[in-house]
Amino acid sequence: MPVFPALGKGADSIANMSNYVKISRKILEWGWYRDEHTKSLFLHCLLKANWKDGEFKGIVIKRGQFATSIPKLQVELELTSNEVRTAIKHLKSTGEITVRSYSKFSVITVVKYDSYQCESQAESQTDNSHTTDKAQPINSLLTTIEEGKKNKKERKENKSNSVRFIPPSLEEVQDYCKSRCNGLDAQAFVDFYSSKGWMIGKNKMKDWKAAVRTWERKSQTRQEETAKHDRISEVDSW
């Protein structure tokens, strides 16, 4: 099995990794183990796959998936186009991966990705220690390449997306109710939630239009119950 370079300088960079891919010795019994191209591609897929859901060019890339292309894999693995295509065909035939193609790239899914992940932080620390002390390449603990960058990017996106809720004006609520022809009392809606500090239960309101639609459904339910009660009363009066 090829020994992969650590993401950093020296063996210490591996020991300090908190997330990694597990490679069992059972891989020695794997049918494609002696096929260098297929084996290299599969290990490459394990290392490139997202460890958590992400996004690429408007496409959701889930945990265990990554976006790539034949030319990119050629460069990364130093293989020819035919060698890459043959290796992909092998892995698809035995259910190791699936491939979904788009116009300019493809998304590869490692079918049993979770089985290559650690089950607990304690196990992670133990295995990291064993790797440093015993230097066993086949059980090397390797982080996914994009993990650190994605964490930083997601933190920035989450921060920018946390927009402060601004209560609507009476006119905005009136206009929205008119557009839905729901006949709701916009003033009553604004007065009610103003008295609550624009809270829904214990949580700050995030979408006042959704709250209007909820009022709308409740109003319709009350009207239906009232109409049903009136019909029953009319029958009883006979």
N, C-alpha and C positions, 0 to 999 in steps of 0.2 A: 504494500500500500504506500502511495506517495506521502511524504511528510510535508504538510502545508506550513508556510511561513506564518509566524505570529503577527498580529496586528500591532506592531511596535518593535522595540529593539530588545532582544534577549529573551530568555525563558521567563523572566519575571512578569512580562506582559501577559503571558498565558495564566500564570498563577493568580493575577489580580482580576481576572475576568469574572463577573458575577453571573453572566448568562452564557450558555454554551450549547453545543450539539453533542449528544451522546452517540458514540459508535460502538456497538457491541462486537465482541469477538465472533459472534455468529455470522458476521459479514464474510468470514473466511469460507463459510458454507454456501454463500449466495451464488446463484447460477451465473451471474455476470462478473464475478470477482476477478476472473482471469482475463476478462475482456477490458484492456486498459482504457480504451476510449469510453466505453459505457460506464465503467466504474468511476472514472474521473468526472464524467458529466453528472452522475448521480450525487457524488460527494459535493460537487460544485453547487448543485441545486439545493442541497441541505444547507449549505453555508450562505447562499444568496437569498433564500426564502425569508419573507418577513416574519418576525417573531410576534408582531401584532398587526392588526388591520391598518392599512394605509391607503394612499391614493396616488395614481399616476396618470396624468393627462386626462383627468375626468373619469377615470375608471377606478372602481374600488378594488384594491389589491388586498385580499384577506390574509390572515395568518397562514403561513405555509405556502404562500404564493409569491411570485416575483415576475416582473415584466422584463422581457429580453427579446433578442432576435438572433437569427442564425449568424449573421455577420459578427454580432457582439460576442456570441459564444465562441466563434472561431478565434477571435483575438484573445479572449480570456483563457481559453484552453489550448491555444496553439494547435488547432485541428483544422482540417479542410472542411468545406461545406458538406461534402458527402459523408465524412466521418461523423460530423455533428448530427446530421439527419439520420444516419444509421443508428447512432447511440440513442437518439430520441425514440426512434421506432422500437428499439429493444426495450427501453424502459416503459413505453406505453403498452407493449405487448404483454408484459408481466404485471401490469397494474401498479408500477412504482410511481408513475406520474401521469397527469393528464395535461393536455395543451389546448388552449383556446386562442385562436388567431384573430388579430385585428388588422387594420389596414397597414400600419407601420411597425407593429410589434406583436408579440405573443405573450400570453400569461401562462406560466408553467405552475402547476399545483403538485406539491409533494403529497401523495395520497395519505400516507400515515405519518405526517409531520410530527404530531404530538408524541409519538412513541420515541422520537429522537430528542425530546426535551427533558430537562431534569424535573423531578416531582416535588422538590422542596429546596429551600435555601440551605438547609443543613446538609442535604446531599451534595449541593453545589460546593459548599466549603470543603467537605470531606474529599470529594473527587478532585478538587483543585489542589489540595495538599498532596494527594497521591500522585498527581501528574507531575508536580514539581519535584517530589522526592524520588520517584521511580522513573521519570522521563519515559513514559510509555506512549509512543506516537499514536498507536491505534486508538487510545482512549483520550487523546488530546482534547482539551476543552477550548473550543473556538467560538468566538462571538460572531453573530451575523454582522456583515460588513457595514450595513447602513444604520444599525441600531442607534448609535449615539447621535448621528445627524437627525434622524427622525424624531428622537425624543426632544431635541432642542427646537426643531421646527414646530412640533405639536404644542409645546409649551407656549411658543409665541402666538400660534393661531388661537389657542384657547384663551389667551390673555386678550387678544384683539377682538374676539367674538363675545366677550363678556360685556355686552352693551347694557347700560343702565336703563331700566324701565321708565318711560315717561307717560304719566297718566293722560288719557285722551281728554279733549275738551268736549263740552256738551254738544257742540255743533258736529264734531267728528262722529260721535256716537249716533246722533240723529241722522246724519247722512248715511252711515253704515246700515242702520235699521231700515231706512227708506230703500236702500239698494237691495235689501233682502225681503222687503215687503212683509216684515214680521209683525208690525203693529205694536212693538214693544214701547214702553214708556222710557225714553232715553234719560229723562231727568231722574226717574226713580233708580235707574241703573247707576248713574253717576253718583247720586246721593248715597246709595247703599255702599258702594265700594269706597267712596271718599271717607265714610264713617269708619270703614274697616282698615283705612290706611292702604287701600289697594292690595290687601292680602287675601289669599284664598286658603282658608284654614291657617296653617302656620307658615305658609310659603308666600313669598312675594309674587304678585301676578307677573307673568311674562308676556302674555298675549291677550290684550283686552278684547280683541275681536273673537277669540275663542270663547271668552267668558260670555260675550253677547250671544253667541250661538248656543251655549249651554242654557242661558236664560230662555232663549227661544224654544228649545226642546222642552224645558220644564213648563213653560207657558202653554205649549200645545198639549202636553200631558194633562195639565190641570183643566184645560178647556174640554178635552175629551172625557175626563172623569165627571165634570159638571154636566155635560150633555147626557152622559149615560145615566147619571143620577136623576136628571129631569125626566128622561124617558121612563125610568122605573116609577117615578112619582106619578106620571100621567097614567100609567097602566094601573097603579094601585087605586087611583081616584075613580076608575071605572068600576 
